[in-house]
Amino acid sequence: MDNAIWATYFDLDVSKREFFLEWAKEKYFPILQDLIEPNWIAMYQSVHPGQRFEKILNRLHKDEDAARASGSDFILMLGAETTRSFYDPSPRMIYENLEIEDSQILDERDNVKDVILTEEWRINGPESDKREVGTVPSRLIQMGRYDARENDDDLQEWYAQERMLGVSNASGCIGARKMIVTNGSPRHSVIYEFVSFESREENYVSLEETEWTKHVHSYLLHPPGSPLVAERIFPS
């Protein structure tokens, strides 16, 4: 099982991306595999969320606290059975013990945010049979992290009674995971998995227009860098 995820959000200059990805595949990912022994490693690059969803983004409340912000170009994710795997060693300890040339490559990233998440529960979608071996997340994901500003009960009721039921019936959806952040704030997170951008745009985005969803959006507070729609670039 992969009930825990270590997600690293970051930005990276376009001119440095090709070299970084090759270095990560050849050296950094094997280091992480040896030290943590995760169930899987995946890297995602953000894409335009689509015109319909862009209108949704415009009505979301944004947190101005820079300490809670993250990059929005890439997400590196590792999956493990529990969060213990990500604290022995921790992201800080791994970085501090890298060879100097490797830590210098990581230093090329901007707006780095390490988020360690534990899963509350998950649902399967109509396309769950397309989940890949090893449970690496799908090729297209939507991922958000946010606070409910003392409306946590309503948020969880909405997920249990409406949102996840809608997702479980949305054609093109592989599944979704409701998660909690264990190393800071904001507290809540969710990952939606889709077989393609087109299926998400056609069958998921309409779920954002229900009255209850609009009420939830009225109190959710997203930090800069959330939510993101992203395509998997590793493994290809």
C-alpha positions as a Markdown table, in Angstrom:
| # | Residue | x | y | z |
|---|---|---|---|---|
| 1 | Met | 0.0 | 0.0 | 0.0 |
| 2 | Asp | 1.0 | 3.6 | -0.5 |
| 3 | Asn | -0.9 | 5.5 | 2.2 |
| 4 | Ala | 1.8 | 8.2 | 2.5 |
| 5 | Ile | 3.3 | 10.6 | 0.0 |
| 6 | Trp | 6.2 | 12.9 | 0.1 |
| 7 | Ala | 5.6 | 15.7 | -2.5 |
| 8 | Thr | 8.2 | 18.3 | -3.4 |
| 9 | Tyr | 6.8 | 21.3 | -5.3 |
| 10 | Phe | 9.3 | 23.5 | -7.1 |
| 11 | Asp | 10.0 | 25.9 | -10.0 |
| 12 | Leu | 12.9 | 25.5 | -12.4 |
| 13 | Asp | 14.2 | 27.7 | -15.1 |
| 14 | Val | 13.4 | 26.4 | -18.6 |
| 15 | Ser | 17.0 | 26.3 | -19.6 |
| 16 | Lys | 17.9 | 23.9 | -16.8 |
| 17 | Arg | 15.0 | 21.5 | -17.1 |
| 18 | Glu | 16.4 | 18.9 | -19.5 |
| 19 | Phe | 19.7 | 18.5 | -17.5 |
| 20 | Phe | 17.9 | 18.4 | -14.2 |
| 21 | Leu | 15.5 | 15.6 | -15.3 |
| 22 | Glu | 18.4 | 13.5 | -16.7 |
| 23 | Trp | 20.4 | 14.0 | -13.5 |
| 24 | Ala | 17.4 | 13.1 | -11.4 |
| 25 | Lys | 16.7 | 9.9 | -13.3 |
| 26 | Glu | 20.3 | 8.8 | -13.4 |
| 27 | Lys | 21.4 | 9.8 | -9.9 |
| 28 | Tyr | 18.9 | 11.5 | -7.5 |
| 29 | Phe | 16.1 | 9.0 | -7.9 |
| 30 | Pro | 18.4 | 6.0 | -7.2 |
| 31 | Ile | 19.6 | 7.8 | -4.1 |
| 32 | Leu | 16.1 | 8.2 | -2.9 |
| 33 | Gln | 15.3 | 4.6 | -3.8 |
| 34 | Asp | 18.2 | 3.3 | -1.7 |
| 35 | Leu | 17.6 | 5.5 | 1.3 |
| 36 | Ile | 13.8 | 5.4 | 1.5 |
| 37 | Glu | 12.8 | 2.3 | -0.4 |
| 38 | Pro | 9.6 | 3.9 | -1.6 |
| 39 | Asn | 6.9 | 2.0 | -3.4 |
| 40 | Trp | 7.2 | 4.3 | -6.3 |
| 41 | Ile | 8.8 | 7.6 | -7.5 |
| 42 | Ala | 7.0 | 9.9 | -10.0 |
| 43 | Met | 7.6 | 13.4 | -11.3 |
| 44 | Tyr | 5.0 | 15.6 | -12.8 |
| 45 | Gln | 5.1 | 18.9 | -14.8 |
| 46 | Ser | 2.2 | 21.3 | -14.6 |
| 47 | Val | 0.0 | 22.0 | -17.6 |
| 48 | His | -2.6 | 24.6 | -18.3 |
| 49 | Pro | -5.7 | 23.6 | -16.3 |
| 50 | Gly | -8.1 | 24.2 | -19.2 |
| 51 | Gln | -10.4 | 27.1 | -20.0 |
| 52 | Arg | -13.4 | 25.8 | -18.0 |
| 53 | Phe | -11.3 | 25.1 | -14.9 |
| 54 | Glu | -9.5 | 28.4 | -15.2 |
| 55 | Lys | -12.8 | 30.1 | -14.5 |
| 56 | Ile | -13.1 | 28.0 | -11.3 |
| 57 | Leu | -9.6 | 29.0 | -10.2 |
| 58 | Asn | -10.5 | 32.7 | -10.5 |
| 59 | Arg | -13.1 | 32.3 | -7.7 |
| 60 | Leu | -10.9 | 30.5 | -5.3 |
| 61 | His | -9.5 | 32.4 | -2.3 |
| 62 | Lys | -5.7 | 32.7 | -2.3 |
| 63 | Asp | -3.5 | 32.7 | 0.9 |
| 64 | Glu | -1.0 | 35.5 | 0.8 |
| 65 | Asp | 1.4 | 33.9 | 3.4 |
| 66 | Ala | 4.6 | 33.3 | 1.5 |
| 67 | Ala | 5.7 | 30.6 | 4.0 |
| 68 | Arg | 2.9 | 28.4 | 2.8 |
| 69 | Ala | 3.5 | 29.0 | -0.9 |
| 70 | Ser | 5.1 | 26.5 | -3.3 |
| 71 | Gly | 6.4 | 26.3 | -6.8 |
| 72 | Ser | 4.0 | 25.4 | -9.6 |
| 73 | Asp | 6.2 | 24.0 | -12.4 |
| 74 | Phe | 6.9 | 20.5 | -11.1 |
| 75 | Ile | 5.9 | 18.0 | -8.4 |
| 76 | Leu | 8.2 | 15.2 | -7.4 |
| 77 | Met | 6.3 | 12.5 | -5.4 |
| 78 | Leu | 7.3 | 9.4 | -3.5 |
| 79 | Gly | 4.8 | 6.8 | -2.2 |
| 80 | Ala | 5.3 | 4.7 | 0.9 |
| 81 | Glu | 3.3 | 2.6 | 3.3 |
| 82 | Thr | 3.5 | 5.2 | 6.1 |
| 83 | Thr | 5.0 | 8.6 | 6.7 |
| 84 | Arg | 7.7 | 7.0 | 8.8 |
| 85 | Ser | 9.6 | 6.3 | 5.6 |
| 86 | Phe | 10.0 | 10.0 | 5.0 |
| 87 | Tyr | 11.4 | 10.9 | 8.5 |
| 88 | Asp | 14.1 | 8.2 | 8.7 |
| 89 | Pro | 15.9 | 9.9 | 6.9 |
| 90 | Ser | 13.9 | 13.1 | 6.4 |
| 91 | Pro | 14.1 | 15.4 | 3.4 |
| 92 | Arg | 16.4 | 17.7 | 5.3 |
| 93 | Met | 18.8 | 14.9 | 6.3 |
| 94 | Ile | 18.9 | 13.6 | 2.7 |
| 95 | Tyr | 19.8 | 17.0 | 1.4 |
| 96 | Glu | 22.4 | 17.7 | 4.0 |
| 97 | Asn | 24.2 | 14.4 | 3.2 |
| 98 | Leu | 24.3 | 14.7 | -0.5 |
| 99 | Glu | 27.5 | 15.2 | -2.3 |
| 100 | Ile | 28.2 | 18.9 | -2.9 |
| 101 | Glu | 27.7 | 18.7 | -6.6 |
| 102 | Asp | 24.3 | 17.1 | -6.2 |
| 103 | Ser | 23.1 | 19.5 | -3.5 |
| 104 | Gln | 24.1 | 22.3 | -5.9 |
| 105 | Ile | 21.9 | 20.9 | -8.6 |
| 106 | Leu | 19.0 | 20.8 | -6.2 |
| 107 | Asp | 19.8 | 24.4 | -5.2 |
| 108 | Glu | 18.9 | 25.4 | -8.8 |
| 109 | Arg | 15.3 | 24.9 | -8.0 |
| 110 | Asp | 13.1 | 27.9 | -6.8 |
| 111 | Asn | 10.1 | 28.0 | -4.4 |
| 112 | Val | 10.8 | 24.5 | -3.1 |
| 113 | Lys | 8.1 | 23.1 | -0.7 |
| 114 | Asp | 8.3 | 19.7 | 0.8 |
| 115 | Val | 4.9 | 18.3 | 1.9 |
| 116 | Ile | 4.4 | 15.0 | 3.6 |
| 117 | Leu | 0.9 | 13.6 | 3.4 |
| 118 | Thr | -1.0 | 10.7 | 4.9 |
| 119 | Glu | -4.1 | 9.3 | 3.3 |
| 120 | Glu | -7.4 | 9.5 | 5.0 |
| 121 | Trp | -9.3 | 7.5 | 2.4 |
| 122 | Arg | -9.6 | 6.9 | -1.3 |
| 123 | Ile | -12.2 | 6.0 | -3.9 |
| 124 | Asn | -11.9 | 4.2 | -7.3 |
| 125 | Gly | -13.3 | 5.7 | -10.5 |
| 126 | Pro | -14.8 | 4.0 | -13.5 |
| 127 | Glu | -11.3 | 3.6 | -15.0 |
| 128 | Ser | -9.7 | 2.1 | -11.9 |
| 129 | Asp | -8.7 | -1.0 | -13.9 |
| 130 | Lys | -6.3 | 1.3 | -15.7 |
| 131 | Arg | -4.2 | 1.9 | -12.6 |
| 132 | Glu | -0.7 | 0.9 | -13.3 |
| 133 | Val | 1.4 | -1.8 | -11.6 |
| 134 | Gly | 3.0 | -0.5 | -8.3 |
| 135 | Thr | 0.1 | 2.1 | -7.9 |
| 136 | Val | 2.1 | 5.0 | -9.3 |
| 137 | Pro | -0.4 | 7.8 | -9.8 |
| 138 | Ser | -1.9 | 8.2 | -13.3 |
| 139 | Arg | -0.4 | 10.1 | -16.2 |
| 140 | Leu | -2.7 | 13.1 | -15.4 |
| 141 | Ile | -3.4 | 14.4 | -11.9 |
| 142 | Gln | -5.0 | 17.4 | -10.2 |
| 143 | Met | -3.6 | 18.1 | -6.8 |
| 144 | Gly | -4.6 | 20.8 | -4.3 |
| 145 | Arg | -3.7 | 21.7 | -0.7 |
| 146 | Tyr | -5.8 | 24.1 | 1.3 |
| 147 | Asp | -7.3 | 25.1 | 4.7 |
| 148 | Ala | -11.0 | 25.0 | 5.5 |
| 149 | Arg | -10.9 | 28.0 | 7.9 |
| 150 | Glu | -12.8 | 26.2 | 10.7 |
| 151 | Asn | -15.2 | 24.6 | 8.3 |
| 152 | Asp | -13.5 | 21.2 | 8.4 |
| 153 | Asp | -16.7 | 19.3 | 9.2 |
| 154 | Asp | -18.5 | 20.7 | 6.2 |
| 155 | Leu | -15.6 | 20.0 | 4.0 |
| 156 | Gln | -15.4 | 16.4 | 5.0 |
| 157 | Glu | -19.1 | 16.0 | 4.7 |
| 158 | Trp | -19.0 | 17.4 | 1.2 |
| 159 | Tyr | -16.2 | 15.0 | 0.2 |
| 160 | Ala | -18.0 | 12.0 | 1.7 |
| 161 | Gln | -21.5 | 12.8 | 0.5 |
| 162 | Glu | -21.0 | 14.6 | -2.8 |
| 163 | Arg | -17.6 | 15.2 | -4.3 |
| 164 | Met | -16.1 | 11.7 | -4.1 |
| 165 | Leu | -19.4 | 10.1 | -5.2 |
| 166 | Gly | -19.3 | 12.4 | -8.3 |
| 167 | Val | -15.7 | 11.6 | -9.0 |
| 168 | Ser | -16.4 | 7.8 | -8.6 |
| 169 | Asn | -18.9 | 8.1 | -11.4 |
| 170 | Ala | -17.0 | 10.5 | -13.7 |
| 171 | Ser | -15.9 | 8.8 | -16.9 |
| 172 | Gly | -12.2 | 8.9 | -17.4 |
| 173 | Cys | -11.4 | 9.1 | -13.6 |
| 174 | Ile | -9.1 | 6.4 | -12.2 |
| 175 | Gly | -9.6 | 7.4 | -8.6 |
| 176 | Ala | -9.0 | 10.1 | -5.9 |
| 177 | Arg | -7.3 | 10.3 | -2.5 |
| 178 | Lys | -8.2 | 12.6 | 0.4 |
| 179 | Met | -5.1 | 13.4 | 2.4 |
| 180 | Ile | -3.8 | 15.3 | 5.4 |
| 181 | Val | -0.6 | 17.2 | 5.6 |
| 182 | Thr | 1.6 | 16.0 | 8.5 |
| 183 | Asn | 4.4 | 18.6 | 8.4 |
| 184 | Gly | 2.8 | 22.0 | 8.4 |
| 185 | Ser | -0.1 | 23.8 | 6.9 |
| 186 | Pro | -2.4 | 24.1 | 5.0 |
| 187 | Arg | -3.9 | 20.9 | 6.5 |
| 188 | His | -5.9 | 19.4 | 3.7 |
| 189 | Ser | -4.9 | 17.9 | 0.3 |
| 190 | Val | -6.5 | 15.9 | -2.4 |
| 191 | Ile | -5.3 | 14.1 | -5.5 |
| 192 | Tyr | -7.5 | 13.2 | -8.5 |
| 193 | Glu | -6.3 | 10.8 | -11.1 |
| 194 | Phe | -7.5 | 10.8 | -14.7 |
| 195 | Val | -6.7 | 8.8 | -17.9 |
| 196 | Ser | -6.4 | 11.9 | -20.0 |
| 197 | Phe | -6.7 | 15.7 | -20.0 |
| 198 | Glu | -9.7 | 15.5 | -22.3 |
| 199 | Ser | -11.7 | 13.1 | -20.0 |
| 200 | Arg | -11.0 | 15.4 | -17.0 |
| 201 | Glu | -12.2 | 18.4 | -18.9 |
| 202 | Glu | -15.3 | 16.7 | -20.2 |
| 203 | Asn | -16.4 | 14.8 | -17.2 |
| 204 | Tyr | -14.9 | 16.2 | -14.0 |
| 205 | Val | -15.0 | 20.0 | -14.3 |
| 206 | Ser | -18.8 | 20.1 | -14.2 |
| 207 | Leu | -18.6 | 18.8 | -10.6 |
| 208 | Glu | -17.2 | 22.2 | -9.6 |
| 209 | Glu | -20.5 | 23.9 | -10.4 |
| 210 | Thr | -22.8 | 22.4 | -7.8 |
| 211 | Glu | -24.2 | 24.7 | -5.1 |
| 212 | Trp | -22.5 | 22.8 | -2.3 |
| 213 | Thr | -19.2 | 23.0 | -4.1 |
| 214 | Lys | -19.6 | 26.8 | -4.6 |
| 215 | His | -20.2 | 27.0 | -0.8 |
| 216 | Val | -17.0 | 25.0 | -0.1 |
| 217 | His | -15.1 | 27.3 | -2.4 |
| 218 | Ser | -16.3 | 30.3 | -0.4 |
| 219 | Tyr | -14.2 | 29.3 | 2.6 |
| 220 | Leu | -11.3 | 27.2 | 1.2 |
| 221 | Leu | -8.0 | 29.0 | 1.3 |
| 222 | His | -5.3 | 27.8 | -1.3 |
| 223 | Pro | -1.7 | 28.9 | -1.0 |
| 224 | Pro | 0.1 | 30.1 | -4.2 |
| 225 | Gly | 0.9 | 27.0 | -6.2 |
| 226 | Ser | -2.4 | 25.2 | -5.5 |
| 227 | Pro | -4.3 | 23.6 | -7.2 |
| 228 | Leu | -2.3 | 22.2 | -10.0 |
| 229 | Val | -3.1 | 20.1 | -13.0 |
| 230 | Ala | 0.0 | 18.1 | -14.1 |
| 231 | Glu | 1.2 | 15.4 | -16.5 |
| 232 | Arg | 3.6 | 12.7 | -15.5 |
| 233 | Ile | 7.0 | 12.9 | -17.0 |
| 234 | Phe | 8.6 | 10.1 | -15.0 |
| 235 | Pro | 8.1 | 7.2 | -15.4 |
| 236 | Ser | 7.2 | 7.9 | -19.0 |
